[in-house]
Amino acid sequence: MILSSRVNTFGQDLLRRHGERVHKIALDAGFTCPNRDGSKGRGGCSFCNNVSFSPDADARLDLAAQIAKARRAIARRTRAQKFIAYFQAYTNTYAKIEALEALYRAALQEPDMVGIAVGTRPDCVSAEVLDLLDRFRDQGLEVWLELGLQSAFDNTLARVNRGHTFAEYEATALAARRRGIPLCTHLIVGLPGETEAHCHATLDSVLQIGVDGLKLHPLHVVKHTLLAHQWRQGEYLPLSRADYIGMAANLIERTPEHIVYHRVTATASRDVLLAPAWCAEKWNVLNGIEFELRQRGTQQGCRAGIPFEMDGLKRAA
């Protein structure tokens, strides 16, 4: 069972373009977030415990040490010899441009680094940041700007305390695309108050603006978050594995085949995960999505451009 036979995966896309395996190295450069430090809010998003998103990165180590540690782990697994520095933890453009450039260049100067991916919020990407990423592209480096959108519905974004609007995402996405910077957008399936129709409306909004890559995440409940409290109180019910697999397959079918899926599920380690239990089993879910598409006889893009039945739902302005 090979997911890449039915989905345009990031790993296979890199293999085609670079002629060999390229592996992302997740880095924690010690950033915070305007939704945590009081600039926009306190406590962060209701679902966010960053340990669950970047468990392998360790901010106690400098970048060189983090990269060396990751290289050793990769050598035992995929044996990739080319790497992308992935600034993943928290908001990786939330600093002065001089500090950002120094950090990015320090990672890129490590041996066999062929590019950089920067994860951030739509409201924290200045023109200076985009210009810097554009200069890296001019040097022949692989560059990805990863924006955490999660939902195109402002009422949902407010409900989970994101601290930004869809309009801010749109402005940043368009600015990146005007420069030709590859854009990967993160979407969460199963957000409180949302149905599958919301997910398809969000996908349509993102596709209309333009995007080069996507990440799908099932919402999972982890320790030390507001969502964990809501789950314990019975105010939030996570998706079942079967429901997530079906919804992910539907979204993949409606995604044009040229768009690269960097991820179609997300996991959390068992020491922080509260629910649902299946979110600790990455390969079980990946195999389930591949099996679902194979059973349907479908693949990415087979329903691109075909409207999802919206039942009168409209995206919040």
C-alpha positions as YAML, in Angstrom:
chain: A
units: angstrom
residues:
- id: 1
  name: MET
  ca: [0.00, 0.00, 0.00]
- id: 2
  name: ILE
  ca: [1.69, 3.19, -1.22]
- id: 3
  name: LEU
  ca: [-0.08, 6.48, -0.52]
- id: 4
  name: SER
  ca: [1.97, 8.29, -3.17]
- id: 5
  name: SER
  ca: [0.34, 6.18, -5.86]
- id: 6
  name: ARG
  ca: [-2.89, 8.09, -5.18]
- id: 7
  name: VAL
  ca: [-1.71, 11.34, -3.55]
- id: 8
  name: ASN
  ca: [0.91, 13.85, -4.71]
- id: 9
  name: THR
  ca: [3.05, 13.57, -1.58]
- id: 10
  name: PHE
  ca: [5.85, 15.93, -0.56]
- id: 11
  name: GLY
  ca: [8.38, 13.12, -0.23]
- id: 12
  name: GLN
  ca: [7.82, 11.90, -3.75]
- id: 13
  name: ASP
  ca: [7.75, 15.45, -5.10]
- id: 14
  name: LEU
  ca: [11.17, 16.11, -3.56]
- id: 15
  name: LEU
  ca: [12.50, 12.80, -4.87]
- id: 16
  name: ARG
  ca: [11.42, 13.68, -8.42]
- id: 17
  name: ARG
  ca: [12.93, 17.14, -8.31]
- id: 18
  name: HIS
  ca: [16.15, 16.41, -6.43]
- id: 19
  name: GLY
  ca: [16.82, 12.91, -7.71]
- id: 20
  name: GLU
  ca: [17.23, 11.51, -4.19]
- id: 21
  name: ARG
  ca: [15.54, 11.48, -0.81]
- id: 22
  name: VAL
  ca: [15.32, 14.84, 0.95]
- id: 23
  name: HIS
  ca: [14.34, 14.91, 4.61]
- id: 24
  name: LYS
  ca: [12.94, 17.77, 6.66]
- id: 25
  name: ILE
  ca: [14.65, 18.47, 9.97]
- id: 26
  name: ALA
  ca: [12.27, 20.05, 12.50]
- id: 27
  name: LEU
  ca: [13.91, 22.85, 14.48]
- id: 28
  name: ASP
  ca: [12.95, 24.78, 17.60]
- id: 29
  name: ALA
  ca: [14.68, 28.16, 17.53]
- id: 30
  name: GLY
  ca: [13.10, 29.35, 20.78]
- id: 31
  name: PHE
  ca: [10.40, 31.55, 19.27]
- id: 32
  name: THR
  ca: [7.19, 32.43, 21.06]
- id: 33
  name: CYS
  ca: [3.87, 33.58, 19.60]
- id: 34
  name: PRO
  ca: [1.91, 36.88, 19.71]
- id: 35
  name: ASN
  ca: [-1.05, 34.83, 20.85]
- id: 36
  name: ARG
  ca: [0.92, 33.77, 23.94]
- id: 37
  name: ASP
  ca: [3.07, 36.73, 24.96]
- id: 38
  name: GLY
  ca: [0.21, 39.22, 25.27]
- id: 39
  name: SER
  ca: [0.69, 41.03, 21.95]
- id: 40
  name: LYS
  ca: [-2.55, 39.52, 20.70]
- id: 41
  name: GLY
  ca: [-3.58, 37.20, 23.48]
- id: 42
  name: ARG
  ca: [-2.58, 34.84, 26.25]
- id: 43
  name: GLY
  ca: [-2.56, 31.07, 26.36]
- id: 44
  name: GLY
  ca: [-2.37, 30.49, 22.62]
- id: 45
  name: CYS
  ca: [-4.80, 28.51, 20.52]
- id: 46
  name: SER
  ca: [-7.20, 26.31, 22.45]
- id: 47
  name: PHE
  ca: [-5.65, 23.13, 20.99]
- id: 48
  name: CYS
  ca: [-1.97, 24.14, 21.15]
- id: 49
  name: ASN
  ca: [0.69, 22.39, 23.15]
- id: 50
  name: ASN
  ca: [3.65, 22.77, 20.81]
- id: 51
  name: VAL
  ca: [5.32, 19.64, 22.16]
- id: 52
  name: SER
  ca: [2.68, 17.65, 20.31]
- id: 53
  name: PHE
  ca: [3.57, 19.28, 16.97]
- id: 54
  name: SER
  ca: [7.37, 19.16, 17.13]
- id: 55
  name: PRO
  ca: [8.35, 16.46, 19.64]
- id: 56
  name: ASP
  ca: [11.77, 15.86, 18.08]
- id: 57
  name: ALA
  ca: [12.96, 19.49, 18.24]
- id: 58
  name: ASP
  ca: [14.70, 20.63, 21.42]
- id: 59
  name: ALA
  ca: [15.16, 24.35, 22.05]
- id: 60
  name: ARG
  ca: [17.71, 23.54, 24.78]
- id: 61
  name: LEU
  ca: [20.14, 22.64, 21.97]
- id: 62
  name: ASP
  ca: [21.51, 25.14, 19.48]
- id: 63
  name: LEU
  ca: [20.56, 24.72, 15.83]
- id: 64
  name: ALA
  ca: [23.75, 22.87, 14.91]
- id: 65
  name: ALA
  ca: [23.21, 20.35, 17.72]
- id: 66
  name: GLN
  ca: [19.54, 19.87, 16.78]
- id: 67
  name: ILE
  ca: [20.52, 19.22, 13.18]
- id: 68
  name: ALA
  ca: [23.28, 16.78, 14.18]
- id: 69
  name: LYS
  ca: [20.85, 14.88, 16.41]
- id: 70
  name: ALA
  ca: [18.28, 14.70, 13.62]
- id: 71
  name: ARG
  ca: [20.89, 13.51, 11.11]
- id: 72
  name: ARG
  ca: [21.73, 10.55, 13.36]
- id: 73
  name: ALA
  ca: [18.06, 9.59, 13.64]
- id: 74
  name: ILE
  ca: [17.49, 9.95, 9.88]
- id: 75
  name: ALA
  ca: [20.56, 7.82, 9.16]
- id: 76
  name: ARG
  ca: [18.89, 4.97, 11.03]
- id: 77
  name: ARG
  ca: [15.63, 5.38, 9.11]
- id: 78
  name: THR
  ca: [15.59, 6.74, 5.55]
- id: 79
  name: ARG
  ca: [19.34, 7.37, 5.07]
- id: 80
  name: ALA
  ca: [18.56, 10.65, 3.31]
- id: 81
  name: GLN
  ca: [21.63, 12.77, 2.66]
- id: 82
  name: LYS
  ca: [19.94, 16.04, 1.73]
- id: 83
  name: PHE
  ca: [17.91, 18.10, 4.15]
- id: 84
  name: ILE
  ca: [15.48, 21.00, 4.55]
- id: 85
  name: ALA
  ca: [15.73, 23.11, 7.70]
- id: 86
  name: TYR
  ca: [12.17, 23.25, 9.01]
- id: 87
  name: PHE
  ca: [11.60, 26.04, 11.52]
- id: 88
  name: GLN
  ca: [8.49, 24.50, 13.05]
- id: 89
  name: ALA
  ca: [7.92, 25.34, 16.71]
- id: 90
  name: TYR
  ca: [5.66, 28.33, 17.41]
- id: 91
  name: THR
  ca: [5.84, 31.44, 15.19]
- id: 92
  name: ASN
  ca: [9.10, 31.37, 13.25]
- id: 93
  name: THR
  ca: [8.89, 34.86, 11.77]
- id: 94
  name: TYR
  ca: [8.16, 36.57, 15.09]
- id: 95
  name: ALA
  ca: [11.41, 38.50, 15.54]
- id: 96
  name: LYS
  ca: [13.35, 41.33, 13.96]
- id: 97
  name: ILE
  ca: [14.48, 40.62, 10.43]
- id: 98
  name: GLU
  ca: [18.18, 40.73, 11.41]
- id: 99
  name: ALA
  ca: [17.65, 37.97, 13.99]
- id: 100
  name: LEU
  ca: [15.60, 35.90, 11.57]
- id: 101
  name: GLU
  ca: [18.18, 36.15, 8.82]
- id: 102
  name: ALA
  ca: [20.96, 35.10, 11.20]
- id: 103
  name: LEU
  ca: [18.99, 32.04, 12.35]
- id: 104
  name: TYR
  ca: [17.94, 30.99, 8.88]
- id: 105
  name: ARG
  ca: [21.44, 31.38, 7.48]
- id: 106
  name: ALA
  ca: [22.96, 29.46, 10.37]
- id: 107
  name: ALA
  ca: [20.76, 26.47, 9.55]
- id: 108
  name: LEU
  ca: [21.32, 26.74, 5.81]
- id: 109
  name: GLN
  ca: [25.09, 26.77, 6.28]
- id: 110
  name: GLU
  ca: [24.98, 23.25, 7.72]
- id: 111
  name: PRO
  ca: [26.25, 20.58, 5.27]
- id: 112
  name: ASP
  ca: [23.80, 19.13, 2.73]
- id: 113
  name: MET
  ca: [21.04, 21.67, 3.44]
- id: 114
  name: VAL
  ca: [19.15, 22.25, 0.21]
- id: 115
  name: GLY
  ca: [16.41, 24.51, 1.55]
- id: 116
  name: ILE
  ca: [14.31, 25.99, 4.28]
- id: 117
  name: ALA
  ca: [10.68, 25.76, 5.40]
- id: 118
  name: VAL
  ca: [9.30, 28.38, 7.77]
- id: 119
  name: GLY
  ca: [6.16, 27.74, 9.78]
- id: 120
  name: THR
  ca: [4.32, 30.82, 10.98]
- id: 121
  name: ARG
  ca: [1.03, 32.68, 11.39]
- id: 122
  name: PRO
  ca: [-0.61, 34.72, 8.61]
- id: 123
  name: ASP
  ca: [-0.44, 37.88, 10.72]
- id: 124
  name: CYS
  ca: [3.32, 37.65, 11.36]
- id: 125
  name: VAL
  ca: [4.79, 37.75, 7.85]
- id: 126
  name: SER
  ca: [6.23, 41.13, 6.90]
- id: 127
  name: ALA
  ca: [7.35, 42.26, 3.46]
- id: 128
  name: GLU
  ca: [10.92, 42.01, 4.80]
- id: 129
  name: VAL
  ca: [10.41, 38.33, 5.62]
- id: 130
  name: LEU
  ca: [9.04, 37.63, 2.16]
- id: 131
  name: ASP
  ca: [11.95, 39.49, 0.58]
- id: 132
  name: LEU
  ca: [14.40, 37.39, 2.59]
- id: 133
  name: LEU
  ca: [12.76, 34.13, 1.53]
- id: 134
  name: ASP
  ca: [12.75, 35.38, -2.05]
- id: 135
  name: ARG
  ca: [16.51, 35.98, -1.86]
- id: 136
  name: PHE
  ca: [17.03, 32.40, -0.69]
- id: 137
  name: ARG
  ca: [15.08, 31.19, -3.73]
- id: 138
  name: ASP
  ca: [17.30, 33.32, -5.98]
- id: 139
  name: GLN
  ca: [20.25, 31.36, -4.56]
- id: 140
  name: GLY
  ca: [18.68, 28.12, -5.85]
- id: 141
  name: LEU
  ca: [17.45, 26.93, -2.45]
- id: 142
  name: GLU
  ca: [14.21, 25.04, -1.82]
- id: 143
  name: VAL
  ca: [11.94, 27.47, 0.05]
- id: 144
  name: TRP
  ca: [8.51, 26.94, 1.62]
- id: 145
  name: LEU
  ca: [6.41, 29.38, 3.59]
- id: 146
  name: GLU
  ca: [4.02, 27.39, 5.79]
- id: 147
  name: LEU
  ca: [0.97, 29.29, 7.05]
- id: 148
  name: GLY
  ca: [-1.25, 27.96, 9.79]
- id: 149
  name: LEU
  ca: [-4.75, 28.88, 8.68]
- id: 150
  name: GLN
  ca: [-6.77, 25.93, 10.05]
- id: 151
  name: SER
  ca: [-10.17, 27.32, 8.95]
- id: 152
  name: ALA
  ca: [-11.51, 29.99, 6.60]
- id: 153
  name: PHE
  ca: [-14.32, 30.77, 9.05]
- id: 154
  name: ASP
  ca: [-13.68, 33.74, 11.31]
- id: 155
  name: ASN
  ca: [-16.14, 32.50, 13.93]
- id: 156
  name: THR
  ca: [-14.20, 29.22, 14.14]
- id: 157
  name: LEU
  ca: [-10.88, 31.06, 14.37]
- id: 158
  name: ALA
  ca: [-12.30, 33.12, 17.24]
- id: 159
  name: ARG
  ca: [-13.70, 30.00, 18.92]
- id: 160
  name: VAL
  ca: [-10.28, 28.35, 19.06]
- id: 161
  name: ASN
  ca: [-8.53, 31.64, 19.95]
- id: 162
  name: ARG
  ca: [-6.36, 31.85, 16.84]
- id: 163
  name: GLY
  ca: [-6.04, 35.63, 17.07]
- id: 164
  name: HIS
  ca: [-6.08, 36.26, 13.31]
- id: 165
  name: THR
  ca: [-8.71, 36.45, 10.57]
- id: 166
  name: PHE
  ca: [-9.13, 34.84, 7.19]
- id: 167
  name: ALA
  ca: [-8.54, 38.25, 5.59]
- id: 168
  name: GLU
  ca: [-5.06, 38.32, 7.13]
- id: 169
  name: TYR
  ca: [-4.35, 34.89, 5.67]
- id: 170
  name: GLU
  ca: [-5.55, 36.02, 2.25]
- id: 171
  name: ALA
  ca: [-3.35, 39.14, 2.28]
- id: 172
  name: THR
  ca: [-0.23, 37.18, 3.24]
- id: 173
  name: ALA
  ca: [-0.92, 34.34, 0.82]
- id: 174
  name: LEU
  ca: [-1.37, 36.75, -2.08]
- id: 175
  name: ALA
  ca: [1.80, 38.65, -1.14]
- id: 176
  name: ALA
  ca: [3.78, 35.40, -1.12]
- id: 177
  name: ARG
  ca: [2.36, 34.29, -4.43]
- id: 178
  name: ARG
  ca: [3.15, 37.62, -6.07]
- id: 179
  name: ARG
  ca: [6.80, 36.92, -5.26]
- id: 180
  name: GLY
  ca: [6.54, 33.30, -6.40]
- id: 181
  name: ILE
  ca: [7.32, 31.93, -2.93]
- id: 182
  name: PRO
  ca: [5.92, 28.38, -2.58]
- id: 183
  name: LEU
  ca: [3.10, 28.35, -0.05]
- id: 184
  name: CYS
  ca: [1.93, 25.44, 2.10]
- id: 185
  name: THR
  ca: [-1.27, 25.97, 4.10]
- id: 186
  name: HIS
  ca: [-2.21, 24.04, 7.23]
- id: 187
  name: LEU
  ca: [-5.84, 22.98, 7.65]
- id: 188
  name: ILE
  ca: [-7.43, 21.26, 10.65]
- id: 189
  name: VAL
  ca: [-10.29, 18.80, 10.25]
- id: 190
  name: GLY
  ca: [-12.67, 18.38, 13.17]
- id: 191
  name: LEU
  ca: [-12.55, 21.86, 14.71]
- id: 192
  name: PRO
  ca: [-15.23, 22.66, 17.31]
- id: 193
  name: GLY
  ca: [-18.49, 23.73, 15.70]
- id: 194
  name: GLU
  ca: [-17.44, 22.66, 12.20]
- id: 195
  name: THR
  ca: [-18.82, 19.98, 9.91]
- id: 196
  name: GLU
  ca: [-17.31, 18.45, 6.80]
- id: 197
  name: ALA
  ca: [-18.97, 21.20, 4.77]
- id: 198
  name: HIS
  ca: [-16.86, 23.77, 6.60]
- id: 199
  name: CYS
  ca: [-13.70, 21.87, 5.65]
- id: 200
  name: HIS
  ca: [-14.64, 21.85, 1.98]
- id: 201
  name: ALA
  ca: [-15.52, 25.54, 2.07]
- id: 202
  name: THR
  ca: [-12.12, 26.26, 3.61]
- id: 203
  name: LEU
  ca: [-10.39, 24.16, 0.94]
- id: 204
  name: ASP
  ca: [-12.25, 26.01, -1.80]
- id: 205
  name: SER
  ca: [-11.28, 29.39, -0.33]
- id: 206
  name: VAL
  ca: [-7.61, 28.39, -0.15]
- id: 207
  name: LEU
  ca: [-7.62, 27.00, -3.69]
- id: 208
  name: GLN
  ca: [-9.27, 30.15, -5.01]
- id: 209
  name: ILE
  ca: [-6.50, 32.33, -3.56]
- id: 210
  name: GLY
  ca: [-3.82, 29.92, -4.76]
- id: 211
  name: VAL
  ca: [-1.61, 27.47, -2.90]
- id: 212
  name: ASP
  ca: [1.25, 25.09, -3.73]
- id: 213
  name: GLY
  ca: [1.03, 22.66, -0.82]
- id: 214
  name: LEU
  ca: [-1.37, 21.55, 1.89]
- id: 215
  name: LYS
  ca: [-1.20, 19.91, 5.29]
- id: 216
  name: LEU
  ca: [-4.23, 18.18, 6.78]
- id: 217
  name: HIS
  ca: [-4.38, 17.70, 10.55]
- id: 218
  name: PRO
  ca: [-7.06, 15.88, 12.53]
- id: 219
  name: LEU
  ca: [-7.78, 17.88, 15.66]
- id: 220
  name: HIS
  ca: [-6.54, 15.96, 18.67]
- id: 221
  name: VAL
  ca: [-6.73, 16.75, 22.36]
- id: 222
  name: VAL
  ca: [-3.43, 17.08, 24.20]
- id: 223
  name: LYS
  ca: [-2.55, 17.86, 27.78]
- id: 224
  name: HIS
  ca: [-2.29, 21.39, 29.17]
- id: 225
  name: THR
  ca: [-4.69, 23.01, 26.68]
- id: 226
  name: LEU
  ca: [-8.08, 24.66, 26.86]
- id: 227
  name: LEU
  ca: [-9.37, 22.02, 24.48]
- id: 228
  name: ALA
  ca: [-8.41, 19.36, 27.02]
- id: 229
  name: HIS
  ca: [-10.65, 21.07, 29.59]
- id: 230
  name: GLN
  ca: [-13.48, 21.33, 27.06]
- id: 231
  name: TRP
  ca: [-13.09, 17.64, 26.20]
- id: 232
  name: ARG
  ca: [-13.18, 16.62, 29.88]
- id: 233
  name: GLN
  ca: [-16.36, 18.67, 30.32]
- id: 234
  name: GLY
  ca: [-17.97, 16.93, 27.36]
- id: 235
  name: GLU
  ca: [-17.99, 20.13, 25.32]
- id: 236
  name: TYR
  ca: [-15.86, 18.69, 22.51]
- id: 237
  name: LEU
  ca: [-16.12, 15.27, 20.86]
- id: 238
  name: PRO
  ca: [-13.18, 14.26, 18.64]
- id: 239
  name: LEU
  ca: [-13.68, 12.66, 15.25]
- id: 240
  name: SER
  ca: [-13.57, 8.90, 14.89]
- id: 241
  name: ARG
  ca: [-10.78, 7.38, 12.82]
- id: 242
  name: ALA
  ca: [-13.29, 6.28, 10.17]
- id: 243
  name: ASP
  ca: [-14.82, 9.75, 9.93]
- id: 244
  name: TYR
  ca: [-11.43, 11.42, 9.57]
- id: 245
  name: ILE
  ca: [-10.28, 8.98, 6.90]
- id: 246
  name: GLY
  ca: [-13.48, 9.52, 4.91]
- id: 247
  name: MET
  ca: [-13.25, 13.31, 5.18]
- id: 248
  name: ALA
  ca: [-9.55, 13.36, 4.29]
- id: 249
  name: ALA
  ca: [-10.21, 11.19, 1.24]
- id: 250
  name: ASN
  ca: [-13.01, 13.53, 0.12]
- id: 251
  name: LEU
  ca: [-10.75, 16.58, 0.46]
- id: 252
  name: ILE
  ca: [-7.90, 14.87, -1.38]
- id: 253
  name: GLU
  ca: [-10.20, 13.94, -4.27]
- id: 254
  name: ARG
  ca: [-11.21, 17.60, -4.64]
- id: 255
  name: THR
  ca: [-7.62, 18.89, -4.54]
- id: 256
  name: PRO
  ca: [-6.02, 19.53, -7.97]
- id: 257
  name: GLU
  ca: [-3.31, 16.96, -8.64]
- id: 258
  name: HIS
  ca: [-0.49, 19.52, -9.00]
- id: 259
  name: ILE
  ca: [-0.82, 20.62, -5.35]
- id: 260
  name: VAL
  ca: [1.61, 18.81, -3.06]
- id: 261
  name: TYR
  ca: [0.32, 17.21, 0.14]
- id: 262
  name: HIS
  ca: [3.03, 17.72, 2.75]
- id: 263
  name: ARG
  ca: [0.93, 15.82, 5.28]
- id: 264
  name: VAL
  ca: [-2.46, 14.10, 5.37]
- id: 265
  name: THR
  ca: [-2.56, 13.33, 9.07]
- id: 266
  name: ALA
  ca: [-0.88, 14.41, 12.29]
- id: 267
  name: THR
  ca: [0.01, 12.53, 15.43]
- id: 268
  name: ALA
  ca: [0.92, 13.20, 19.02]
- id: 269
  name: SER
  ca: [2.99, 11.06, 21.37]
- id: 270
  name: ARG
  ca: [1.08, 8.99, 23.89]
- id: 271
  name: ASP
  ca: [2.58, 10.88, 26.84]
- id: 272
  name: VAL
  ca: [0.74, 14.09, 25.83]
- id: 273
  name: LEU
  ca: [-2.21, 12.75, 23.80]
- id: 274
  name: LEU
  ca: [-5.59, 12.52, 25.54]
- id: 275
  name: ALA
  ca: [-7.94, 11.82, 22.63]
- id: 276
  name: PRO
  ca: [-8.62, 10.34, 20.18]
- id: 277
  name: ALA
  ca: [-6.29, 7.37, 20.75]
- id: 278
  name: TRP
  ca: [-5.92, 6.69, 17.02]
- id: 279
  name: CYS
  ca: [-3.98, 9.96, 16.62]
- id: 280
  name: ALA
  ca: [-0.96, 8.16, 18.09]
- id: 281
  name: GLU
  ca: [-0.90, 5.76, 15.11]
- id: 282
  name: LYS
  ca: [0.44, 7.61, 12.08]
- id: 283
  name: TRP
  ca: [0.89, 4.66, 9.73]
- id: 284
  name: ASN
  ca: [-2.44, 3.15, 10.67]
- id: 285
  name: VAL
  ca: [-4.15, 6.35, 9.51]
- id: 286
  name: LEU
  ca: [-2.00, 6.78, 6.38]
- id: 287
  name: ASN
  ca: [-2.72, 3.21, 5.35]
- id: 288
  name: GLY
  ca: [-6.40, 3.79, 6.06]
- id: 289
  name: ILE
  ca: [-6.52, 6.79, 3.72]
- id: 290
  name: GLU
  ca: [-4.72, 4.89, 0.98]
- id: 291
  name: PHE
  ca: [-7.07, 1.93, 1.44]
- id: 292
  name: GLU
  ca: [-10.13, 4.19, 1.31]
- id: 293
  name: LEU
  ca: [-9.00, 5.79, -1.96]
- id: 294
  name: ARG
  ca: [-8.10, 2.38, -3.40]
- id: 295
  name: GLN
  ca: [-11.50, 0.94, -2.45]
- id: 296
  name: ARG
  ca: [-13.18, 3.89, -4.17]
- id: 297
  name: GLY
  ca: [-10.90, 3.59, -7.19]
- id: 298
  name: THR
  ca: [-10.06, 7.29, -6.88]
- id: 299
  name: GLN
  ca: [-7.03, 9.54, -6.38]
- id: 300
  name: GLN
  ca: [-6.11, 13.16, -5.78]
- id: 301
  name: GLY
  ca: [-7.71, 15.51, -8.27]
- id: 302
  name: CYS
  ca: [-10.36, 13.15, -9.57]
- id: 303
  name: ARG
  ca: [-13.11, 15.48, -8.31]
- id: 304
  name: ALA
  ca: [-11.24, 18.77, -8.58]
- id: 305
  name: GLY
  ca: [-13.60, 21.56, -9.56]
- id: 306
  name: ILE
  ca: [-16.70, 19.59, -8.58]
- id: 307
  name: PRO
  ca: [-18.61, 21.50, -5.88]
- id: 308
  name: PHE
  ca: [-19.15, 19.84, -2.52]
- id: 309
  name: GLU
  ca: [-22.77, 19.95, -1.41]
- id: 310
  name: MET
  ca: [-22.77, 22.92, 0.95]
- id: 311
  name: ASP
  ca: [-26.33, 22.82, 2.28]
- id: 312
  name: GLY
  ca: [-26.47, 26.60, 2.09]
- id: 313
  name: LEU
  ca: [-23.31, 27.12, 4.17]
- id: 314
  name: LYS
  ca: [-21.40, 30.32, 3.48]
- id: 315
  name: ARG
  ca: [-17.97, 31.30, 4.74]
- id: 316
  name: ALA
  ca: [-18.00, 34.01, 7.41]
- id: 317
  name: ALA
  ca: [-16.87, 37.41, 6.16]
...
